[in-house]
Amino acid sequence: MEKPQTTNIKQVIVTADLQGRETFESAGGQPLRLLGEVVPAMLRAEVLPSLGLPKGDIGVLLAGDFYTVPALDKRGGSGDVRPVWDAFAAEFDWVAGVAGNHDTFAGGANRPRFTGPIHFLDNDHVTIGGVAIAGLSGIPGNPRRPWRRTEDDYVETLGMLLCENPGITIMHEGPDAPVSGFRGSPRIREVFEQSTGENTLVVRGHSHWPEPFAELECGTQVLNVDARVVILTKNQA
């Protein structure tokens, strides 16, 4: 577990699966940057000021998969997403997140190391502003491939993370929501249903839902940010 970070959090930006690149117009003749590299500055300069939100620290939760091939001729492929993490950290007060199954990081390290207020999570926690944030990178799958665990290992690891009662759990893959008909993993959902701790807010990507929010029958709330950006604000009441 990382050292707790003290902050007066007012907003949290949550996103995943921004699998695209900037427009040719915005690139100005330069190589097209990843969409996740240009979104942070747009949020800071244009979106957030237009919302009239209270001033204070702004954090970011990243749920993985921020790479798109330069030719834009397919969705998928794997590549370095470190510039995306650095771009969010340059604009906002802190970043916490996990790797998706298409993400790599410069240097080829199994676990990337960042400097500054960036917290990469994979089977561990960080506490920011009094909120314990857990993270589990990757997806269930062939462990010989990057950012994959066997399904048994994945759900067992998740169960152990939930024993720490995190307020937020960031994942790339995540539970399904059968009442709403939303895609995901039934076995991951069962882990949350069987958890004896306090309900956690689950942040996930990987599979797109037509609506970003669902509540499981056990009361756990799931926020799906696949191909979208959600801004969470502190209740001022």
C-alpha positions as a printed Julia matrix, in Angstrom:
237×3 Matrix{Float64}:
   0.0     0.0     0.0
   1.29    3.43   -0.91
   1.7     6.29    1.55
  -1.56    8.21    2.12
  -1.85   11.5     0.24
  -3.65   14.45    1.81
  -5.82   16.54   -0.51
  -9.0    18.57   -0.53
 -10.72   16.77   -3.4
 -13.48   18.71   -5.17
 -13.76   16.82   -8.45
 -12.59   13.51   -9.87
 -12.26   12.88  -13.6
 -12.87    9.25  -14.54
 -12.15    7.72  -17.94
 -11.05    4.64  -19.87
 -10.75    3.25  -23.39
 -10.08    6.53  -25.16
  -8.91    4.53  -28.16
  -8.45    7.25  -30.74
  -6.13   10.04  -31.82
  -6.44   13.78  -32.21
  -7.66   15.39  -35.43
  -5.3    16.34  -38.24
  -6.35   19.96  -37.71
  -5.35   20.02  -34.04
  -2.09   18.18  -34.8
  -0.93   21.0   -37.09
   1.07   18.7   -39.31
   2.7    16.85  -36.42
   2.18   13.12  -35.69
  -1.26   12.5   -34.24
  -1.16   12.22  -30.47
  -3.23    9.72  -28.54
  -6.67   11.04  -27.64
  -5.81   10.69  -23.97
  -2.86   13.05  -24.46
  -5.02   15.93  -25.7
  -8.15   15.47  -23.56
  -6.6    16.66  -20.26
  -5.74   20.13  -21.56
  -9.2    20.44  -23.15
 -10.84   19.52  -19.88
  -8.75   22.02  -17.94
  -9.07   24.92  -20.39
 -12.58   24.49  -21.78
 -14.83   21.94  -20.09
 -14.27   22.46  -16.37
 -14.5    26.3   -16.48
 -17.81   26.06  -18.35
 -19.33   23.93  -15.59
 -18.84   26.48  -12.82
 -17.5    23.88  -10.38
 -16.05   24.82   -6.98
 -12.3    25.31   -6.82
 -10.17   22.67   -5.18
  -8.02   19.68   -5.95
  -8.99   17.66   -9.01
  -8.01   14.01   -9.24
  -8.1    11.5   -12.07
  -9.0     7.8   -12.16
  -7.82    5.87  -15.23
  -9.29    2.43  -15.96
  -7.02    1.41  -18.82
  -6.72    1.02  -22.61
  -5.55    4.35  -23.99
  -3.64    3.17  -27.07
  -4.63    3.34  -30.73
  -2.42    2.41  -33.67
  -1.04    5.47  -35.54
  -2.67    4.51  -38.86
  -6.12    4.51  -37.24
  -6.99    1.47  -39.35
  -8.07   -0.76  -36.49
  -9.13   -0.63  -32.9
  -6.74   -2.48  -30.7
  -3.07   -3.12  -30.93
  -0.8    -2.45  -27.98
   1.47    0.48  -27.32
   2.97    2.93  -24.88
   0.38    4.9   -22.89
   2.75    6.58  -20.47
   2.25    9.93  -22.29
  -1.46    9.75  -21.45
  -0.79    9.32  -17.75
   1.8    12.12  -17.83
  -0.63   14.43  -19.65
  -3.32   13.98  -17.0
  -0.76   14.48  -14.23
   0.44   17.71  -15.87
  -3.05   19.22  -15.71
  -4.49   17.83  -12.47
  -3.46   17.23   -8.88
  -3.12   13.46   -8.84
  -3.72   10.36  -10.95
  -4.55    6.82   -9.87
  -5.27    3.99  -12.25
  -4.72    0.57  -13.72
  -3.44   -0.91  -16.98
  -5.74   -2.22  -19.66
  -4.95   -5.26  -21.78
  -3.77   -3.06  -24.7
  -1.48   -0.84  -22.6
   2.3    -0.93  -22.46
   4.65    1.48  -20.74
   8.0     2.84  -21.9
  10.87    0.69  -20.72
   8.92   -2.56  -20.91
   8.63   -2.84  -17.13
   6.06   -5.26  -15.79
   5.09   -2.59  -13.3
   5.67    0.98  -14.52
   7.22    3.51  -12.19
   6.09    7.12  -12.24
   7.32   10.2   -10.44
   5.08   12.83   -8.9
   1.47   12.34   -7.85
   0.82    9.33  -10.13
  -0.27    6.07   -8.51
  -0.17    2.96  -10.7
  -2.24    0.22   -9.07
  -2.15   -3.52   -9.6
  -3.3    -5.57   -6.63
  -2.68   -2.73   -4.18
  -4.12    0.46   -2.7
  -3.45    4.13   -2.22
  -5.28    6.46    0.17
  -6.01    9.93   -1.19
  -8.04   12.51    0.69
  -9.06    9.85    3.21
 -10.43    7.55    0.5
  -8.83    4.13    0.03
  -8.53    3.38   -3.7
  -7.8    -0.19   -4.79
  -6.72   -1.19   -8.27
  -6.48   -4.4   -10.27
  -4.89   -4.13  -13.69
  -5.61   -6.19  -16.78
  -8.27   -8.78  -17.51
  -8.89  -12.5   -16.96
  -7.14  -14.45  -19.7
  -3.98  -16.26  -20.76
  -1.27  -15.24  -18.26
   1.36  -15.58  -20.99
  -0.05  -12.44  -22.58
   0.46   -8.95  -21.08
  -1.84   -7.78  -18.3
  -3.74  -11.02  -17.95
  -4.34  -13.43  -15.1
  -6.22  -16.7   -15.15
  -9.85  -16.13  -14.22
  -9.35  -18.03  -10.95
  -6.32  -15.9   -10.05
  -8.14  -12.72  -11.05
 -11.21  -13.28   -8.87
  -9.11  -14.54   -5.95
  -6.92  -11.43   -6.1
  -9.98   -9.2    -6.28
 -11.5   -10.89   -3.24
  -8.35  -10.22   -1.23
  -8.34   -6.55   -2.31
 -11.93   -6.13   -1.14
 -10.98   -7.41    2.32
  -9.31   -4.01    2.81
 -12.71   -2.26    2.33
 -11.64    0.24   -0.35
 -13.95    3.15   -1.02
 -13.19    2.9    -4.75
 -12.06   -0.11   -6.75
 -10.58    0.57  -10.21
 -10.53   -2.29  -12.72
 -10.26   -2.64  -16.48
 -12.62   -5.58  -16.83
 -15.42   -5.61  -14.29
 -18.74   -7.09  -13.25
 -21.73   -7.51  -15.49
 -25.05   -5.95  -14.52
 -27.65   -8.56  -15.52
 -30.66   -6.59  -14.29
 -29.73   -3.84  -16.74
 -28.53   -6.26  -19.42
 -25.0    -4.78  -19.38
 -21.97   -6.87  -20.35
 -19.17   -7.94  -18.04
 -17.95  -10.85  -15.96
 -20.47  -12.84  -13.88
 -17.67  -14.26  -11.75
 -16.35  -10.79  -10.93
 -19.88   -9.73   -9.99
 -20.14  -12.74   -7.68
 -17.0   -11.59   -5.84
 -18.65   -8.26   -5.04
 -21.9    -9.98   -4.06
 -20.03  -12.27   -1.66
 -17.87   -9.53   -0.16
 -18.53   -9.0     3.55
 -17.04   -5.51    3.63
 -18.57   -2.13    2.91
 -19.8    -1.58   -0.64
 -17.21    0.02   -2.9
 -17.68    2.19   -5.97
 -16.42    0.1    -8.89
 -14.82    1.98  -11.79
 -14.42   -0.1   -14.94
 -13.95    0.04  -18.71
 -13.31   -2.64  -21.37
 -16.94   -3.34  -22.36
 -19.12   -0.42  -23.4
 -22.48    0.13  -21.69
 -25.18    2.36  -23.18
 -25.49    3.98  -19.75
 -22.5     4.67  -17.48
 -24.04    3.65  -14.18
 -25.57    0.49  -12.71
 -26.23   -0.85   -9.25
 -25.8    -4.53   -8.46
 -28.38   -6.37   -6.37
 -25.93   -6.36   -3.46
 -25.92   -2.55   -3.53
 -22.49   -2.12   -5.12
 -22.45    0.77   -7.59
 -20.6     0.37  -10.9
 -19.4     3.26  -13.06
 -18.52    2.22  -16.61
 -16.3     4.79  -18.36
 -15.46    2.84  -21.52
 -15.02    5.48  -24.27
 -16.36    8.28  -22.07
 -15.24   10.89  -19.54
 -17.23   11.32  -16.32
 -16.66   14.15  -13.84
 -17.62   13.34  -10.24
 -18.16   16.29   -7.92
 -18.24   16.55   -4.15
 -21.7    16.95   -2.67
 -21.86   20.49   -1.31
 -25.02   19.91    0.77
